[in-house]
Amino acid sequence: MPRVAFEEMRNVLTRALLKLGFEPARAQLCARLFAETSRDGVGSHGINRFSRFVEQIKKGVVDIHASPERVLRAGALERWDGRRGPGNLNAHACMERAIALCRENGIGCVALANTNHWMRGGTYGWQAVDAGVIGICWTNTMANLPPWGARKARIGNNPLVIAVPRAEGPVVLDMAMSQFSIGALQSYRMRGEELPVDGGFDADGKLTRDPAAIEASRRLLPMGYWKGSGLAVVLDLLAAILSGGAATCDIPAHRGDADLAGLSGDRPHVSGCSRRGERSEQQDCRVASRRRRQRDRALSRRACPPGAAGESAARHSR
């Protein structure tokens, strides 16, 4: 297989982003994050995803000039609006902020809404350990995973990253809630390889190692069966609550990107720091926001007697 030098790959991507109108510094950082992902052996979320990223920019889904803005602060917890900017740049900026909060308070959390696909989640775990802090990151997605025992996709495969710095070398865990991420299925299919273990169901409902059959059925296998299914639900709830954004059930399924893992409309992500994915259409967002307000009011009436209060937080600690 032909190999490309890292510097050459990064420079080619930088030139492509500059042609799309990126500011030079943002183009260089965005290109570096894509190139490092492929260099580290995760091509499914690096170079292989770059063309789809460009398509979303051209369709107006990604605003290349938008940077995240803080909308709320409560001590070491902050909420940010990604303003539909590039997902990896938004995630990188919010992890930087979470690290700064950690320096100030011993712990820091940034919850980000209204953003786009963060590409490789492990990138922000490495960013944390490089700064000498523990990083916990996750995001929800559009519905692309059937709950355990179900046929239709109702939950997301919500990636989780936990990163721990060590003198002997850091430990970085980066995993989806499905047995194989959708990007991994695509990589196996493109190489013409079977999965090493069962990864989902075929059209007849039988467990299979055929990545193409799983992509066709859209019935991925939750990691740990019912355990992965349950963890996906909890991560979705926490991300939506902390960021004030949409849960998986609120994210519109009709996307220009047919990729099941594609850019979710209004998804949350938590990353020592909690952040979310992109809004699709303004009308959809207003509907989703209205639903959330109605749901929150109903839950408040049922669960909170006068004077009662609750809070939740995600942590990025030292």
C-alpha positions as CSV (number, residue, x, y, z in Angstrom):
1,M,0.0,0.0,0.0
2,P,1.4,3.4,-0.9
3,R,2.3,5.7,2.0
4,V,2.0,9.5,2.2
5,A,4.2,11.6,4.5
6,F,2.3,13.2,7.3
7,E,3.5,16.7,6.4
8,E,2.4,16.2,2.8
9,M,-1.1,15.0,3.8
10,R,-1.6,17.9,6.2
11,N,-0.5,20.4,3.6
12,V,-2.8,19.0,0.9
13,L,-5.8,19.2,3.3
14,T,-4.8,22.7,4.4
15,R,-4.8,23.9,0.8
16,A,-8.2,22.3,0.2
17,L,-9.7,24.1,3.2
18,L,-8.1,27.4,2.2
19,K,-9.8,27.1,-1.2
20,L,-13.1,26.6,0.7
21,G,-12.6,29.9,2.5
22,F,-11.2,28.9,5.8
23,E,-9.0,31.4,7.7
24,P,-5.4,30.2,7.5
25,A,-5.0,29.3,11.2
26,R,-8.3,27.4,11.3
27,A,-7.5,25.6,8.1
28,Q,-4.1,24.5,9.5
29,L,-5.7,23.2,12.8
30,C,-8.6,21.5,11.1
31,A,-6.2,19.8,8.5
32,R,-3.9,18.7,11.3
33,L,-6.7,17.1,13.3
34,F,-7.8,15.1,10.2
35,A,-4.2,14.1,9.3
36,E,-3.3,13.0,12.8
37,T,-6.4,10.8,12.9
38,S,-5.3,9.0,9.8
39,R,-1.7,8.9,10.9
40,D,-2.8,7.2,14.1
41,G,-4.6,4.4,12.1
42,V,-8.2,5.7,12.4
43,G,-8.7,6.5,8.7
44,S,-12.4,6.0,9.0
45,H,-12.6,9.2,10.9
46,G,-9.7,11.0,9.2
47,I,-9.0,11.1,5.5
48,N,-11.9,8.8,4.7
49,R,-14.3,11.3,6.1
50,F,-12.8,14.5,4.7
51,S,-14.8,14.4,1.4
52,R,-18.1,14.2,3.3
53,F,-16.9,17.1,5.5
54,V,-16.3,19.1,2.3
55,E,-19.8,18.2,1.0
56,Q,-21.4,19.4,4.2
57,I,-19.6,22.7,3.9
58,K,-20.8,23.1,0.4
59,K,-24.4,22.3,1.4
60,G,-24.2,25.0,4.1
61,V,-24.6,22.5,6.9
62,V,-21.2,23.5,8.3
63,D,-20.4,27.2,8.8
64,I,-16.7,27.5,8.4
65,H,-16.5,31.0,9.9
66,A,-18.4,30.2,13.1
67,S,-16.7,29.8,16.4
68,P,-18.3,28.5,19.6
69,E,-19.7,31.1,22.1
70,R,-20.3,30.7,25.8
71,V,-24.0,31.1,26.7
72,L,-23.9,30.1,30.4
73,R,-21.5,29.7,33.3
74,A,-22.1,28.1,36.7
75,G,-18.8,27.7,38.5
76,A,-16.7,25.1,36.8
77,L,-19.6,24.1,34.4
78,E,-20.1,26.1,31.2
79,R,-22.6,25.8,28.3
80,W,-21.4,26.7,24.8
81,D,-23.2,27.2,21.4
82,G,-21.2,25.8,18.5
83,R,-23.1,27.9,16.0
84,R,-22.9,25.0,13.4
85,G,-19.1,25.5,13.1
86,P,-16.7,22.7,12.1
87,G,-17.2,19.9,14.6
88,N,-13.5,19.2,15.2
89,L,-12.6,22.8,15.7
90,N,-15.5,23.3,18.1
91,A,-14.5,20.2,20.1
92,H,-10.9,21.3,20.2
93,A,-11.8,24.8,21.4
94,C,-14.1,23.5,24.1
95,M,-11.6,21.0,25.4
96,E,-9.1,23.8,25.7
97,R,-11.7,25.7,27.7
98,A,-12.4,22.7,29.9
99,I,-8.7,22.3,30.6
100,A,-8.5,26.0,31.6
101,L,-11.5,25.6,34.0
102,C,-9.7,22.5,35.4
103,R,-6.6,24.7,36.1
104,E,-8.8,27.2,37.9
105,N,-11.1,24.9,39.9
106,G,-9.5,21.4,39.9
107,I,-12.3,20.3,37.6
108,G,-14.0,21.7,34.5
109,C,-16.9,20.8,32.3
110,V,-18.0,22.4,29.0
111,A,-21.2,21.4,27.4
112,L,-21.5,22.2,23.7
113,A,-24.6,22.4,21.6
114,N,-25.4,23.2,17.9
115,T,-22.2,21.7,16.5
116,N,-21.2,19.1,13.9
117,H,-19.6,15.7,13.8
118,W,-16.5,15.8,16.0
119,M,-14.7,13.2,13.8
120,R,-12.4,11.1,16.0
121,G,-13.5,11.5,19.6
122,G,-10.1,10.2,20.9
123,T,-8.5,13.3,19.6
124,Y,-9.8,15.3,22.5
125,G,-8.8,12.6,25.0
126,W,-5.2,13.0,23.7
127,Q,-5.6,16.7,24.0
128,A,-6.5,16.4,27.7
129,V,-3.6,14.0,28.6
130,D,-1.1,16.1,26.7
131,A,-2.1,18.9,29.0
132,G,-1.7,16.6,32.0
133,V,-5.3,16.2,33.0
134,I,-7.9,13.4,32.9
135,G,-10.4,13.8,30.1
136,I,-13.9,12.3,29.9
137,C,-15.7,13.0,26.6
138,W,-18.9,11.8,25.0
139,T,-21.4,12.8,22.4
140,N,-24.8,11.6,21.3
141,T,-25.7,10.9,17.7
142,M,-28.7,10.6,15.4
143,A,-30.6,7.2,15.9
144,N,-28.3,4.6,14.3
145,L,-28.4,1.7,16.8
146,P,-31.3,-0.6,17.7
147,P,-31.8,-1.0,21.5
148,W,-31.1,-4.5,22.6
149,G,-33.9,-6.8,21.5
150,A,-35.4,-4.2,19.0
151,R,-35.4,-4.1,15.2
152,K,-35.3,-0.4,14.5
153,A,-32.6,2.1,15.3
154,R,-33.9,4.3,18.2
155,I,-30.7,5.1,20.1
156,G,-27.3,6.4,19.1
157,N,-24.0,4.6,19.2
158,N,-22.8,7.6,21.3
159,P,-19.0,7.5,21.5
160,L,-17.3,7.6,24.9
161,V,-13.7,8.7,25.5
162,I,-11.8,8.4,28.8
163,A,-8.2,9.5,28.9
164,V,-5.8,9.2,31.8
165,P,-2.3,10.7,31.9
166,R,0.5,8.5,33.3
167,A,4.3,8.9,33.7
168,E,4.7,5.6,31.8
169,G,2.4,6.7,29.0
170,P,-1.2,7.8,28.9
171,V,-4.2,5.4,28.6
172,V,-6.9,6.6,26.1
173,L,-10.1,4.7,25.6
174,D,-12.2,5.7,22.6
175,M,-15.2,3.5,21.8
176,A,-18.7,3.6,20.4
177,M,-21.7,1.9,22.0
178,S,-22.0,-0.4,19.1
179,Q,-19.7,-3.5,18.8
180,F,-18.1,-1.8,15.7
181,S,-18.5,1.9,14.8
182,I,-20.0,2.7,11.5
183,G,-16.7,3.9,10.3
184,A,-15.1,0.6,11.2
185,L,-17.8,-1.3,9.3
186,Q,-17.0,0.8,6.3
187,S,-13.3,0.2,6.6
188,Y,-13.7,-3.6,6.9
189,R,-16.1,-3.6,3.8
190,M,-13.6,-1.5,1.8
191,R,-10.8,-3.9,2.6
192,G,-13.0,-6.9,1.7
193,E,-12.6,-8.4,5.2
194,E,-15.1,-10.0,7.6
195,L,-15.4,-8.7,11.1
196,P,-13.4,-10.7,13.7
197,V,-16.5,-11.2,15.8
198,D,-20.3,-10.7,15.2
199,G,-21.0,-7.0,14.7
200,G,-24.8,-6.9,13.9
201,F,-27.7,-8.6,12.2
202,D,-28.4,-9.3,8.5
203,A,-31.7,-8.9,6.7
204,D,-33.0,-12.2,8.2
205,G,-32.2,-11.1,11.8
206,K,-29.2,-13.5,12.1
207,L,-26.0,-12.4,13.8
208,T,-23.3,-11.8,11.2
209,R,-19.7,-10.8,10.6
210,D,-20.4,-9.4,7.2
211,P,-20.0,-5.6,7.4
212,A,-22.0,-5.0,4.2
213,A,-24.9,-7.0,5.5
214,I,-24.9,-5.0,8.7
215,E,-24.8,-1.7,6.8
216,A,-27.7,-2.8,4.6
217,S,-29.9,-3.9,7.6
218,R,-28.9,-0.9,9.7
219,R,-29.0,-3.3,12.7
220,L,-25.7,-2.8,14.6
221,L,-25.1,-4.9,17.7
222,P,-24.8,-2.9,20.9
223,M,-21.5,-3.4,22.7
224,G,-22.1,-5.8,25.6
225,Y,-25.6,-6.4,24.3
226,W,-28.1,-4.9,26.8
227,K,-25.3,-3.2,28.7
228,G,-24.1,-1.1,25.8
229,S,-27.7,-0.3,24.9
230,G,-28.3,1.0,28.4
231,L,-25.1,3.0,28.5
232,A,-26.0,4.6,25.2
233,V,-29.3,5.8,26.6
234,V,-27.6,7.3,29.7
235,L,-24.9,9.1,27.7
236,D,-27.6,10.6,25.5
237,L,-29.6,11.8,28.5
238,L,-26.5,13.4,30.2
239,A,-25.3,15.1,27.0
240,A,-28.8,16.6,26.3
241,I,-29.3,17.8,29.9
242,L,-25.9,19.4,30.3
243,S,-25.8,21.1,26.9
244,G,-29.5,22.0,26.7
245,G,-29.5,20.4,23.3
246,A,-31.5,17.7,21.6
247,A,-31.6,14.1,22.7
248,T,-31.3,11.4,20.0
249,C,-35.1,11.2,19.7
250,D,-35.3,14.9,18.8
251,I,-32.6,14.8,16.1
252,P,-34.2,14.8,12.6
253,A,-33.4,11.6,10.7
254,H,-33.5,13.3,7.2
255,R,-30.0,14.4,6.5
256,G,-28.1,15.2,3.4
257,D,-25.4,12.8,4.5
258,A,-26.7,9.2,4.2
259,D,-24.0,8.0,6.6
260,L,-25.7,6.5,9.6
261,A,-23.0,8.1,11.9
262,G,-23.4,11.3,10.0
263,L,-23.9,14.8,11.2
264,S,-26.6,14.8,13.7
265,G,-29.0,17.7,13.9
266,D,-28.5,19.3,17.3
267,R,-26.6,16.7,19.1
268,P,-24.9,17.0,22.5
269,H,-21.4,15.9,23.4
270,V,-19.6,15.9,26.7
271,S,-15.9,16.1,26.9
272,G,-14.6,17.1,30.3
273,C,-16.4,19.2,28.5
274,S,-19.8,18.2,27.2
275,R,-20.7,19.0,23.6
276,R,-23.1,18.3,20.9
277,G,-23.6,17.9,17.2
278,E,-25.0,20.2,14.6
279,R,-28.5,21.6,14.0
280,S,-29.9,20.8,10.6
281,E,-32.7,23.2,9.7
282,Q,-33.9,26.1,11.8
283,Q,-37.5,25.0,11.6
284,D,-36.6,21.5,12.9
285,C,-34.6,23.1,15.7
286,R,-37.5,25.2,16.8
287,V,-39.8,22.2,16.8
288,A,-37.2,20.2,18.8
289,S,-36.7,23.1,21.2
290,R,-40.4,23.5,21.8
291,R,-40.7,19.7,22.5
292,R,-37.8,19.9,25.0
293,R,-39.4,22.9,26.8
294,Q,-42.8,21.1,27.0
295,R,-41.1,17.9,28.2
296,D,-39.0,19.8,30.8
297,R,-42.1,21.6,32.2
298,A,-44.0,18.3,32.4
299,L,-41.1,16.6,34.2
300,S,-40.8,19.6,36.5
301,R,-44.5,19.5,37.5
302,R,-44.3,15.7,38.1
303,A,-41.0,15.4,39.8
304,C,-40.2,18.7,41.6
305,P,-42.2,19.8,44.6
306,P,-42.1,23.5,45.6
307,G,-38.6,24.4,46.7
308,A,-37.0,21.3,45.3
309,A,-34.1,21.6,42.9
310,G,-31.7,19.4,41.1
311,E,-28.5,19.6,39.1
312,S,-26.3,17.5,37.0
313,A,-22.7,17.8,35.9
314,A,-20.1,16.1,33.7
315,R,-16.5,16.2,34.9
316,H,-13.1,16.8,33.5
317,S,-10.8,16.4,36.4
318,R,-7.2,16.3,37.2
